[in-house]
Amino acid sequence: MEAFRDFQKTVDRIDSLRRDAELAHFDRLLVPLDKKVASIMRSPAYRISEWFNLYEDTNWFIGPETFDPIGHATQC
């Protein structure tokens, strides 16, 4: 999760750089960087990390027994 948060900070810095580049009309230089960031954000590892980051305050409850459909089956 620390790497996820570091990446978010990097994206924020890239956005600041983009605003400066647009003012100086150098925004074309950021196209390869934007493509790389987009590919990382589409990766499964990033999407899972983002999900955990969004829902980290959710309480997860797991019962004391595992679900075993065969163990609970009764004969007809």
DRENPA-3360 file (N, C-alpha, C; in nm, 2 decimals, always signed):
BEGIN
1 = MEAFRDFQ = +0.08/-0.12/+0.00/+0.00/+0.00/+0.00/+0.09/+0.13/+0.00 ~ +0.21/+0.11/+0.06/+0.29/+0.23/+0.06/+0.34/+0.27/-0.09 ~ +0.36/+0.17/-0.17/+0.40/+0.19/-0.31/+0.28/+0.25/-0.38 ~ +0.16/+0.21/-0.35/+0.04/+0.27/-0.41/+0.03/+0.42/-0.38 ~ +0.05/+0.45/-0.25/+0.04/+0.59/-0.21/+0.15/+0.67/-0.27 ~ +0.27/+0.62/-0.28/+0.38/+0.69/-0.35/+0.35/+0.71/-0.49 ~ +0.29/+0.62/-0.56/+0.25/+0.64/-0.70/+0.15/+0.75/-0.71 ~ +0.05/+0.75/-0.62/-0.05/+0.86/-0.62/+0.02/+1.00/-0.60;
9 = KTVDRIDS = +0.12/+1.01/-0.52/+0.20/+1.13/-0.50/+0.27/+1.17/-0.64 ~ +0.32/+1.07/-0.70/+0.39/+1.09/-0.83/+0.29/+1.14/-0.93 ~ +0.17/+1.08/-0.94/+0.07/+1.13/-1.03/+0.03/+1.27/-1.00 ~ +0.02/+1.31/-0.88/-0.01/+1.45/-0.84/+0.10/+1.54/-0.89 ~ +0.23/+1.50/-0.88/+0.34/+1.58/-0.92/+0.34/+1.59/-1.08 ~ +0.30/+1.48/-1.14/+0.29/+1.49/-1.29/+0.18/+1.59/-1.33 ~ +0.07/+1.59/-1.26/-0.04/+1.68/-1.29/+0.01/+1.83/-1.27 ~ +0.09/+1.85/-1.17/+0.15/+1.99/-1.15/+0.24/+2.02/-1.27;
17 = LRRDAELA = +0.32/+1.92/-1.30/+0.41/+1.95/-1.42/+0.34/+1.97/-1.54 ~ +0.23/+1.90/-1.56/+0.14/+1.92/-1.68/+0.09/+2.06/-1.69 ~ +0.04/+2.11/-1.58/-0.01/+2.25/-1.58/+0.10/+2.35/-1.62 ~ +0.22/+2.33/-1.56/+0.33/+2.42/-1.60/+0.37/+2.40/-1.75 ~ +0.37/+2.28/-1.80/+0.40/+2.25/-1.94/+0.30/+2.31/-2.03 ~ +0.17/+2.31/-1.99/+0.07/+2.36/-2.08/+0.08/+2.52/-2.09 ~ +0.12/+2.58/-1.98/+0.15/+2.72/-1.98/+0.26/+2.76/-2.08 ~ +0.36/+2.67/-2.08/+0.48/+2.70/-2.17/+0.47/+2.63/-2.30;
25 = HFDRLLVP = +0.35/+2.57/-2.33/+0.32/+2.50/-2.46/+0.42/+2.38/-2.48 ~ +0.46/+2.31/-2.38/+0.54/+2.19/-2.39/+0.47/+2.07/-2.35 ~ +0.33/+2.07/-2.35/+0.25/+1.96/-2.30/+0.27/+1.83/-2.39 ~ +0.32/+1.84/-2.51/+0.34/+1.73/-2.59/+0.45/+1.64/-2.54 ~ +0.54/+1.70/-2.46/+0.65/+1.62/-2.40/+0.60/+1.52/-2.30 ~ +0.48/+1.54/-2.24/+0.43/+1.45/-2.14/+0.35/+1.34/-2.19 ~ +0.33/+1.33/-2.32/+0.25/+1.22/-2.38/+0.30/+1.08/-2.35 ~ +0.43/+1.05/-2.36/+0.48/+0.92/-2.32/+0.47/+0.89/-2.18;
33 = LDKKVASI = +0.48/+0.99/-2.09/+0.47/+0.97/-1.95/+0.32/+0.95/-1.91 ~ +0.23/+1.01/-1.98/+0.09/+0.99/-1.96/+0.05/+0.85/-2.00 ~ +0.11/+0.80/-2.11/+0.08/+0.66/-2.15/+0.13/+0.56/-2.05 ~ +0.24/+0.58/-2.00/+0.30/+0.49/-1.90/+0.21/+0.49/-1.77 ~ +0.17/+0.61/-1.72/+0.09/+0.62/-1.61/-0.05/+0.55/-1.63 ~ -0.10/+0.57/-1.75/-0.23/+0.50/-1.78/-0.22/+0.35/-1.78 ~ -0.11/+0.30/-1.84/-0.09/+0.16/-1.84/-0.07/+0.10/-1.70 ~ +0.00/+0.17/-1.61/+0.01/+0.13/-1.47/-0.13/+0.13/-1.40;
41 = MRSPAYRI = -0.21/+0.23/-1.43/-0.34/+0.24/-1.36/-0.44/+0.13/-1.42 ~ -0.41/+0.07/-1.53/-0.50/-0.03/-1.59/-0.45/-0.17/-1.54 ~ -0.33/-0.18/-1.48/-0.28/-0.31/-1.44/-0.36/-0.37/-1.32 ~ -0.37/-0.50/-1.32/-0.44/-0.57/-1.21/-0.39/-0.53/-1.07 ~ -0.26/-0.52/-1.06/-0.20/-0.49/-0.92/-0.24/-0.36/-0.88 ~ -0.24/-0.26/-0.97/-0.28/-0.12/-0.93/-0.43/-0.12/-0.89 ~ -0.51/-0.19/-0.97/-0.66/-0.19/-0.95/-0.69/-0.25/-0.81 ~ -0.62/-0.36/-0.78/-0.65/-0.42/-0.65/-0.60/-0.33/-0.54;
49 = SEWFNLYE = -0.49/-0.27/-0.55/-0.44/-0.17/-0.45/-0.53/-0.06/-0.43 ~ -0.58/-0.01/-0.55/-0.68/+0.10/-0.54/-0.81/+0.06/-0.47 ~ -0.85/-0.06/-0.49/-0.97/-0.11/-0.43/-0.95/-0.12/-0.27 ~ -0.83/-0.17/-0.23/-0.81/-0.18/-0.09/-0.79/-0.04/-0.03 ~ -0.74/+0.06/-0.11/-0.72/+0.19/-0.06/-0.86/+0.26/-0.04 ~ -0.95/+0.23/-0.13/-1.08/+0.30/-0.12/-1.17/+0.24/-0.01 ~ -1.15/+0.11/+0.01/-1.24/+0.04/+0.11/-1.16/-0.01/+0.23 ~ -1.05/+0.05/+0.27/-0.97/+0.01/+0.38/-1.04/+0.02/+0.51;
57 = DTNWFIGP = -1.14/+0.10/+0.52/-1.22/+0.12/+0.65/-1.33/+0.02/+0.66 ~ -1.35/-0.07/+0.56/-1.46/-0.17/+0.57/-1.41/-0.28/+0.66 ~ -1.51/-0.31/+0.75/-1.48/-0.43/+0.84/-1.51/-0.56/+0.77 ~ -1.42/-0.65/+0.78/-1.45/-0.78/+0.72/-1.47/-0.88/+0.83 ~ -1.57/-0.96/+0.82/-1.61/-1.06/+0.92/-1.60/-1.19/+0.85 ~ -1.53/-1.28/+0.91/-1.53/-1.42/+0.86/-1.57/-1.51/+0.97 ~ -1.67/-1.59/+0.95/-1.72/-1.68/+1.05/-1.62/-1.78/+1.10 ~ -1.64/-1.84/+1.22/-1.55/-1.93/+1.27/-1.53/-2.06/+1.19;
65 = ETFDPIGH = -1.63/-2.10/+1.11/-1.63/-2.22/+1.04/-1.62/-2.18/+0.89 ~ -1.56/-2.27/+0.81/-1.56/-2.25/+0.67/-1.69/-2.31/+0.61 ~ -1.73/-2.26/+0.50/-1.85/-2.31/+0.44/-1.81/-2.44/+0.37 ~ -1.88/-2.55/+0.41/-1.86/-2.68/+0.35/-1.99/-2.74/+0.31 ~ -2.03/-2.72/+0.18/-2.16/-2.77/+0.14/-2.18/-2.92/+0.15 ~ -2.07/-3.00/+0.14/-2.08/-3.14/+0.15/-2.10/-3.18/+0.29 ~ -2.04/-3.11/+0.39/-2.06/-3.15/+0.53/-2.20/-3.12/+0.58 ~ -2.27/-3.03/+0.52/-2.40/-2.99/+0.56/-2.51/-3.06/+0.48;
73 = ATQC = -2.47/-3.14/+0.39/-2.57/-3.21/+0.30/-2.63/-3.33/+0.38 ~ -2.76/-3.35/+0.36/-2.83/-3.46/+0.42/-2.88/-3.55/+0.31 ~ -2.89/-3.68/+0.35/-2.94/-3.78/+0.25/-3.09/-3.76/+0.23 ~ -3.13/-3.79/+0.11/-3.28/-3.78/+0.08/-3.34/-3.91/+0.12;
% end
